[in-house]
């Protein structure tokens, strides 16, 4: 998801008294609505001075500290946020937008990660974006940005400003064949393409379907049609193994997760509990149970998910819901993000506020995975390879496990991410939404 996370509140030029009063009222109503719906509502203070904050973004950031859970140190809420309605409508509908910026500005359509210290790579290039139109692909190395060749983790703030928040930037890239190309990108708006690719590989035991799925946001009907197309293709080609690449999928709609889960699950789970959605005690009437309703004809006993610390929310929900019924195997460089909770947009003037409002558990009552899911196989994120390359580390490890029941060859060492690279990538990934949203309210 190429939308930036809501920015922290900053000081600004003092508003007129009338405008300040209006913002103070919005801040206070944001808190009042949070008191009603917040999952940890009993931990909120009885009184609250909303006027002390710059805007609802700052209020929602502040209330996160009132979210303690047994067994976890400190507050667990990292996600409650606020966003202008115009921005949310754009993002949720599948259009690019940078939260906190003018809705018309858009972005370049690339996200970046450090492969190693000093080696900055394109991790995604949205097909319909300015970057996609320029032919930029995952795996290209970034040698310079706006003339700065220092692509070190210590320059993460510079990279964020010039890659994610700039209206125009110049880049020098090195392609996989060693050639170098310089391009200038201008920010623009475009339709997101949640499903990046789908293909089928021959294996020792049949055929493996592979799909790269980047977001559970966007047009629900369009995504549902894509699910039908892909899984009909997989069935027609005799797929008996499935690899779902969720490594950068920060989540989205619960309803789209349910649709995808129904295609992946086998028919023996039909009518079984998929998940329970649980609200605070003041809204227990909203609690609900979802049941599996098998879609398509794939008969799978196991599924592989390629994951990372960017795999969050609805993506983790999918994994958790399938675990009681299938052999679920995770492959990636780190554990997943750790977000077993969600929200829905609550109107507040020209804003929506999103206080965490519900938790989810699977058939076995398993949830509370605030520490994320650990991979079965710890392997590097193959940032030097394009999607679908059978030598890319994550995909190669899944195919190797299918073929040989091993995730890596004997000559490969267990991968770990150095602390400085992990810190640098966390700074870059902070700009991506982690979201599980229910549309029913």
Buried (B, 14 or more C-beta within 10 A) or exposed (E): BBBBBBBEBEEEEEEEEEEEEEBBBBBBBBBEBBBBBBBBBEEBEEEBEBEEBBBBBBBBBBBBEBBBBEEEEEBBBBBBBBBBBBBBBBBBBBBBBBBBBEBEBBBBBBBBBBBBBEBBBBBBBBBBBBBBBBEBBBBBBBBBBBEEEEBBBEBBEBBBBBBBBBBEBBBBBBBEEEEEBEBEBEBBBBBBBBBBBBBBBEBEEEBBBBBBBBBBBBBBEEBBEBBBEBBBBBBEEEBBBBBBBBBBBBBBBBBBBBBBBBBBBBEEBEEBBBBBBBBBEEBEEBEBEBBBBBBBEBEBEBBBBBBBBBBBBBBBBBBBBBBBBBEBBBBBBBBBBBBBBBBBBBEBBEBBBBBBBBBBBBBEEBBBBBEBBEBBBBBBBBBBBBBBBEEBBBBBBBBBBBBEEEBBEEEBEEBEBEEBBBBBBBBBBBBBBBBBBBEEE
